[in-house]
Amino acid sequence: MDLLVQVKFIILNALKNNIKTHTERVYAFTNENVDGYLKEVRGDSALSICSSGDQYLNLVIHGFSTVHLIDTNPLSEYYTLGIKRALILGFSYEDYFRVIRYLFKNKSADEYLEKQILLYLLEFMEEKYVLFWSKVFHYYFELQNLYHLDVTLFQLLTQDYYFDKDEISFYNTYLQSKEQYDELKRKIDSVNIKFIWGNILDYSFDQQYDLILCSNVLEHSYYPNCNIKELKHIYEPLLQYLSWYGKIYASYLFDLYQDGDMRSYPIGGLDVRARELLKEEVLFIPSYRKENMNGVLVLRKDVAKPNFL
């Protein structure tokens, strides 16, 4: 089904029937501590799950000049490279927070103000995204004229519209200060960016990367009774696409270390014991909820160092 048709169906179903359709909806913001794990890497080229687009924006602020995004949900491209990018280019650091608070949290929607914001965003998009979002916006405006529901467009199109400024800032380097935000704004047009529609675990690529971010891709798969060895095996096809000293951040592990104990983590049916992981395979990072530590499963190429003698 055409993506525009699918998005119109989501909007119509929500406004007319008050039913949220999960198909093709996107994540509004990341729930990973991207700021925490990108502090550990340096590089020029990255391959990443697209998802909410926050991985992309953080990679740019951390100095990556080539960022290739991949996702099984085609709407993530239009949301990330259309909406998220336009928000950065179109608003100051202070206004960004006011606008996203309105777009994702306001439950007493001012239809005229929302319309002003959405049409303004079109000015900062490439033509491909302008053509798509202008049709989506006008369809949404027409339906809201009929139903006048107390909900905004991005509360309909995202998986959830929970919004907490402090939590979002904790996860994202580019939102932690005006200086970081302005640096992103300066860098964003100079990055070589490409979107790939597909599954990162079975896609063939034609280049190597210094970093591959898989995020929570396993939440959308099912591997019952998987152990650590099998878990690592899932990611093995990606090793060939790493540069010499590249890393795969294979899986984000929530609540890995809690209350003084290493926990198991279920992802799509997996029940893997954290204590089975080697120390060099786990990057511990702070959780927004201070009592916990999250982690990232880190995989590298098994290669010998070059002998120049």
Residue, then its C-alpha position, 0 to 999 in steps of 0.5 A: m500500500d502506498l505510504l501516503v494512503q497508509v498515513k491518511f488511513i491512520i489519520l482518518n481512523a483516529l479522528k473518525n473512529n477514535i482508534k489508533t492504528h499502530t501500523e506505520r506509526v513512528y517513535a516520537f523520540t528515542n528512549e535510549n541514552v544515545d548521548g551516553y553511548l556515543k561518547e565512547v566512539r569516534g568515526d566518520s561513517a555510520l549506519s543506523i536504525c532510523s527510528s525517531g531520527d534522534q540517532y541521526l541527529n546525535l551522530v551529526i553532532h558527534g562528528f560523523s560526516t556520512v550517516h546512512l539510515i535504515d528502517t523497515n518503516p518507510l514513514s521514519e524517513y519522512y518523519t526524520l528527514g522531513i519533520k525532525r530536520a525541519l524543526i532544527l532548521g526552523f526554530s531556535y533552541e528555546d523555541y524548539f522545546r516550546v514547539i515540540r511540547y505543543l505538537f506532542k503533549n498539548k491536549s487542548a489543541d489550538e487548530y490555528l496555531e498547529k496549522q501555522i507551525l506545520l505549514y512553516l515547517l514545509e519551508f525547511m524541507e527538501e522537495k521530496y518531503v514537502l510534496f509528501w507532508s503538504k498532502v498529509f497536512h491538508y488532509y489532516f486539516e480538512l478532517q479536523n474541520l469536521y471532527h475538531l478532536d482534542v489531539t494534534l497530528f503528531q499525537l496520531l502519527t507517533q507510537d506515543y506522545y509522552f513528553d518530558k523535556d528533561e528526559i529527552s535532553f538527557y538522551n540527546t547531546y544536541l538538546q543539552s545546550k544552546e551551543q550543541y543545538d546551534e552546532l547541529k544546525r550548522k553541521i546538518d546540511s554538510v552531512n552525506i545522508k541516505f535512507i535505506w528501506g529494509n531490515i538491517l539484519d539481512y540487508s547487503f551494503d556496498q561500503q564499510y562503516d566505523l559504527i553500526l547502530c542496531s538500537n532495539v531492532l530485536e524488539h520487532s523480531y522473535y527469537p525464543n529461548c535464545n542464548i548469548k552465543e545465538l544472540k551474537h550470531i544474529y549480528e554476525p552478517l554485519l561484521q563484514y561491513l565494519s571498518w578495521y576498528g569499527k564497532i557494532y552497537a548491537s542491542y540496547l539493554f534496559d535495566l541491565y544492572q539494577d539493585g546491585d544485581m545483573r539482570s536478564y533482559p527479554i527482547g522479542g522472546l529472548d531471556v539472556r543472562a547479562r552475567e554471561l556477557l564478557k566485560e568487553e562486550v558490554l558498555f554500561i551507560p547511565s539510565y535516566r532513572k538513576e537507580n538503574m544502569n543500562g547497557v549496549l552489547v558491543l561487537r567488533k571484528d575479530v582481526a589481528k593488528p597489522n604488522f608493519l615491521 
